[in-house]
Amino acid sequence: MSRLIIKLTQPDEEKRNQLRDVYGNDAMMLIAVGQTVATEFATIAAANNYWRK
């Protein structure tokens, strides 16, 4: 699912491939991406739980 989020964020495949070399070798950037995805999942989970009440 996180790959889908990245794909939707940057729909241009050529540009994604260019940027992959940048973030693929930078641990801090990968951690930041992971945190962003985790925040999105937490937000979706909270929203789903909100509507169930």
SVG drawing of the C-alpha trace seen along z (x, -y; Angstrom):
<svg xmlns="http://www.w3.org/2000/svg" viewBox="-22 -14 45 16">
<polyline fill="none" stroke="black" stroke-width="0.4" points="0.0,0.0 2.9,-2.4 4.1,-1.9 0.7,-2.9 0.8,-6.1 4.2,-7.0 2.9,-6.2 -0.1,-8.5 2.1,-11.2 4.5,-11.2 2.5,-9.7 5.4,-10.2 7.2,-6.9 10.4,-8.4 10.6,-11.0 10.0,-8.3 12.9,-6.3 15.2,-9.3 14.3,-10.1 14.6,-6.5 18.4,-6.9 18.2,-9.9 15.9,-8.5 17.0,-4.9 20.5,-5.7 19.4,-8.1 18.3,-6.3 16.7,-9.5 14.6,-10.0 13.4,-6.4 12.5,-6.8 10.6,-10.0 8.6,-8.2 7.8,-5.4 6.6,-7.9 4.4,-9.7 2.9,-6.4 2.3,-5.3 0.6,-8.7 -1.7,-8.2 -2.6,-4.7 -3.3,-5.9 -5.4,-8.7 -7.5,-6.3 -7.8,-3.9 -9.0,-6.7 -11.5,-8.0 -12.9,-4.5 -13.2,-4.0 -14.9,-7.5 -17.6,-6.5 -18.3,-3.2 -19.3,-4.9"/>
</svg>
